[in-house]
């Protein structure tokens, strides 16, 4: 397929490509969530401390965060299909290695490589979606991607609980291998190829600066979340600040920069990235604090908490596809603004619940949160992908995933900050702060109304 073509794939090849994308993205997102539930069991089985076992999760997320942009750049240069398939192969192979690991060090190293494979999948899935769907149906394709990511993230703990009730912890990783292999085979057969830019060379110095800069940022944020101070925070900031300056300065002179500063000069793209970061910060503030609120403030058990949180992803499942259809008639800025205001209303409604609220009130506010976020996310993702020229879809896709991770990581750190600052009312403070971030995302989203509709 020519990089200038945007006519999509014919049916049924499009259906096969959609399934390949769905399987790969589901596994990449799901594997970032399922290990959390099994950490105590993994630590006991491998003779590791609880603190050290956290690296089973952190290693996976950190590698994804620092490698998204370099892999997206490789997709622009070499082919999105090639990066996606290599990512699936690495992910599937490392899933088996994870399952066979007999030490925490081996498991952590395997999780790092598995995260690299997941990053390859996530970095170009948006770009591939743009090639799979015809222009008139792209909004629905992006909505489907949004739905898959949201449901996979929300279902992670439940899937882990089911697997652990039937088998030991290595099966959490082993089950990903056959699914990843199926996605690899379907991707090989159905995914479209783009010509790339073979005349250009991969910018290795920029990739190294990207890894070091983002690595320092996430170390500082993790330090805040864990209550560290002094050099735990100052060191990463002193190192990461100058490196970040060098990184950005280098990108300004590149024709296809790894950090897509060329795309950030497009107002609607920059505003969409900004609204994404703030929206996901609010989402993570809520998702981390709500279980504490339900269990510590309302006295519910873990099962009741899980059931009461279920309406959120269910509402997103309904509103995300609906938003994809509405985007064919209404501006993304309007839909995103309305969605974030609904999200803020749901969050503040939860924060205002009385000491002994009724179940119906809790469910209603959770539905409003999920519906609002789904109404925002699909149009916002569509705008990020389509605001870029077709040959820069990889950079746009990488920025989409990076914005989500930066927002979520920052939101998780802010939850810890709220708990430290407001010892007796930390959950309420986190929910109120989440609503404020949602309002900020709504304001940024509505600024896009002055920009022409993209794609």
N, C-alpha and C positions, 0 to 999 in steps of 0.2 A: 504493500500500500504506500502510495506516495505521501510524504509528509504534508503536502498541500491538500490532500483529499480529506473530506470530512463527511462522507456519505454513509458511513457505518457499514456493517456487515449484512449480507443477505441472511434471511432465515433459511435453514435451521442453524447455520454456522454461528449466528449471533447467540442463539440459546446455549450452544455448547461453550462459547466464550464466557457468557454470563455465569454459567455454573462453575467454570474453572476459576473465575475471579472470586465468586462467592465462597467456594471451598477454601481457597488460599487465604483470603482475608479473615474468614471465620477462625481458622486455626491460628493465625498470627495473633489476633486479638484475644482469643480464648486462652491461649497459653500464657498470656501476660496476667491472667486473672486466677487460673485454677490452682496454681501452686500455693497461693496464700493460705488456703484452707488446710493444706497438708504440712505446713512448715513445722509444727510441733512434732508430728510423726516422723518427718524426714530427719529432724535434728536428733531425736532419740535413736532412730535406726542407724544413723551414720556416726553417732557419738560426738555430735557437734553441739555447741552452745546455741541458745535461742538467738542471741545477738548475731552470731556468725551465720546462722541459717538464713537470715534476712537476705544475704547476698544471692541466694537462689532466685529471688525476685528482682532485687536491685540490679544484678548483673545483666539480666535480660532487658530490663527497661533502659538502662544506661546505654548499652550498645545500640539499641534501636534509636535512641535520641540523638546520639552523636553521628550516626551513619546514614540517616535519612537523606540529607542534602547531597553528600557525595554520591550515593547510589542513584538518586534522581538525576544528577548531572551525567552519570554514566549512561542512564537510560536515554537522555537527550542525544548523547554522542553515539552510542552503540546500537540501541534498540530497546524499547520498553519490554518487548516480548522476551528478549534474551535475558535481561536482568531479572524479570519475573520468574522465568523457568529456573535460572541458576539459584535464585532465592528459595524456591520450592524444594529443589534438590538438596541444598544445604540444610534447610529446616527439617526435612523428613529424615535425613541421615542423622542429624544431631538429636532428633527426638528418640531414636533408638539408642544412641550413646547415653543420653540422659537416663533412660530406663535401665540401662545396664551399669550405671555408675555405682561404685561401692565406697566412695569417699566424697566428702563435701567439696574438696578441691576439684576432683574430676567432674562432679555434677555442675559446679559453678563455671568451669571452663567450657563445658558442653553447652550450658545455658547461654554463655556469651556468644558462641558460634551460632546457636539456634536463634538468638536475637538478631545476628547479622543476616541470617536468612529471612527472618520475619521483616526486617527493615527493607530488604530488597523487594519483598512482596508489597509492603505498604507504601513504598516510595513511588511506585509507578502504577498502582492500581487505578488511580484517578486518570492518569494519562491514557491507559488502555481503555478505560470506560469511554473516553472521548472518541477513541477510534472505533469502538464497537457499535455505538449507537449513532443513528443519523441525527443531524442537528435538531430536527423538530422533536425528537424523543429523548434528547440527552438529559433533560431535567428529570425525567422519570428514572433514567439509569443512575443518576447521582443520588436520587432519593432512595433507590434500592440499596446502593452502597451504604448510605447513611443508616438505613434500617439494619443492615447486616452488622455493621460495627456496633451500633447501639445495643442490639439484642445480644450479640456475642459477649460484650463487656458486662451487661447486666446478668446474663445467664451463667457466667463463669463460676461463682461460688456454688450454685445449684448443681451444675454439671459435675463439679469436683466432689460434692457430697454424694451424688449417686454413684460415681465410680469408686469412691473410697468405701462405700457401703457394700460393694461387691468384690473388690480386689484391693491389693496393696498399692502404695503410692507410686511405684514405677509405672503402673498402668496409666497414670495421669499423663505421662509423656508418650508411652507406647502407642496409645490410641491415635495420636496425631500422625504417626508415620503412614499408615495405609490411606488415611484421608488426604495427606499431603501428596502421596504417590498418585492417587486418583486425580487430584488437581493438576499434577505435573503432566500426566498422560493426556488429559483433556486440553490443557493449555498448549501442549505441543501440537495437537491436532487442529485446534480451533482459534487460538489467539492470533490477532493480526500483527504483522511486522511493520515497523516504520523504518525508513531509510537511515535515520540518524544523521550525524555529521562526521563521517569518517576522516575528513581532512583535518579536523581539529583534535588536539591532544588533551587528554585528561589532566586537569590542573592539580597535581599531587601536593604541591606546597599549600594550596588553598584548602585541600582536604585535611591536611595535618593541622592547619590553623583552626579549621572548623571543629575538629575533634577536641583539640585542647581548650578552645574557648568555651564550647558547650559543656565539656567535661568539668571545667572550673565552675561554670554557672550552676550545674546540677549538684556538684559537691557542696557549694555554698548553700543552696536551697535545702539539700538534705541535712546539712548542719543545723539550719534553723529548725527544721522539723524534729530533729533529735535533741534539741536544746543545747547544742554546743555553742561555745563562744570563743573569743580570742582568736588564736591562729587558725582554728577550724574554719572560721569565716573570713578572717582577714587575709590569710594565705591565698585561697582561691581567687579572691577579689583582686589582690595585688598582682597576681600572675595573669588571671583571665582578662582584666581590663586592658592592659597594653596589647595582649595577643588579639583581643577582639578588635581593637583599633587597627592593628596591622591587617587583620583578616578583611575588615570592611574596606579599608583603603586599597587593598589589592584587587578587590572585586570591581572597583570603579573603573579599572582600566581593561577589564576583560570583555571580549565580545559575547561570550556565553558564560557569565559568572556562576560559580557554584552557589553562592548566596545570591539569589536572583534580584539584585538591586535594580536591574533593568525593569523587572516586573513591578517592583515596589514604587517605581516612578509613575505607574498607572494608578490614578487616584482610587478607582473603584476596587482594584486589587488590594492596595494598601489598607483601605478602610475595611475590607472583608477580612483580611488577616488580623487586623486590630480587634474587630468584633469577635472573631473566633477565639483569640487568646483570652479576652475578658469573659466570654461566655463559658468557656471550659474551666476557667478559674472558679467561676460561680458554681458550675456543675460539681466540681470536685469538692469545694467547700461544703456543698449540700450532701453529696453521697457519702463522705467520710463522717460528717457530724450527725446525720440523721439516725444511724444505728445507735450511737451513744445517747441521743435524745430519747429514742423509743425505749431503750433498755434501762438507762440510768434515771431518766426523769419520769417516764411513764410506767416503769416496772415491768415491761414486756420481756419475754424470753426470746432466744435467738430465732426459733421457728416462727413466732408471731411477728417478729421484726421482718423476717424474710417475706412473709405473706403480705404484710402491709406495704412493703417496698415494691412488690410485683406490679401494681398498677402503673408505676412510672414507665418501665419499658414497654408495657402493653399499650399505653397511650401513645408512646413514641412510634410504635409499630403502625398505629392508625394514622397519626398526623404526618409522619415523614412522607409516605407515598402521596397523601392528599396535598402536601405542600409542593411536591414535584409537579402535580397537575395544575395547581393554582399559579405556579410560576410561569406557565404558558400564557397567563392573562394579566398577572400583576407583577410589579417591580419587586425584586429581591429585597431591596431596602425596606419596603413597606411590610412585607411578610416577616422579615427578620425582626423588625422593630416591634410588631405586634406579638410575635412569638416570645421575645425576651420580656416584654411587659407582662404577659401571661405567666411566664416562668417566675418573674419577681413576685407577682401576686401570690402564686402558690407557695413560694418560700416564706414570704412574710405571713401568710395564713398559717403555716405550720408553726412559725415562731410565736404566733399570737394565741395558740391553742391553750385552753385552760388546763388546770392540773389533772383533771379527769375528763378528757375529751371523749366524745363518741367515736366509734369506729368509722361511721359514715363521714364525719368531718375530716378525719385523717385521710381516708381514701379519696375524698373529693379534692383535697389540696395536692395529693400525690399525682392524681390524674392531670390536674392543671399544670403541674411541673413538667410531666412527661410530654403532654400535648404541646405546651409552649416551646419546649426545647426542640421537639421534632419539627415544628413549624419554622423555627429559625434555621436549623442546621442544614436541611436539604437545599433551600435557596442559597444559603451562604456558601456551601461547598460548590454548588453549581457555578456561582459567580467567580470563585477563585479559579476554578478549572478553565472556564471559558473566557475569562478576561485576558488570558495569555495567548500569544500567537500559537498556532498549532505545533510548531517545531519546538516550543518551550513548554509543552505540556508536562514534561517530566519535572522541570523546576517548579511549576505551579503545584503539581501533585506532592512533591517533597515538602514545600512550604505549608501545604494544607495539613499534613501529618505532623510537621514540626510545631506549628501553631497549637495544635491540639495537645501535644505532649508538654510544651512550655506552659500552657494554661493549666493543665491538670497537675503538673508538678508544683507550680506556684500555689495553686489552690490547696493542695495537700499540706504544704508548708504553712500556709495561712491558718489552717485548722489548728495546727500545733500552737501557733502564736496566739490564737484566740483562747485556747485552753489554758495557756500560761498567763495571759493577761486577765482573763475573767474566770477565775478558778471555780466559782459557784454557778456561773451562767455561761460557760464556754460554748455549749451547744446552741443556745439562743443567739449569742453574739456571732457565731459562725453562720447561722442561717440568715441573720440580718445582713451581715457582710456579703453573703452570697447574693441576696436580693439587690444590694447596691451594685455589685458587679454586673448583674443581669440588666439593671437600668442603664449602666454605662455602655454595655453591649448594644442595648436598644438605641441609645443616642447615637453611637457610632454607625449603627446599621442605617438609621434614617438619614444620615448625612449622604448616603449613596443615592438618595432620591434625586439629587442634583446631577447625577451622572447618568449617561445613557445606558440602557439595558445591554448586557453583554451576551455574546454567543447566541 
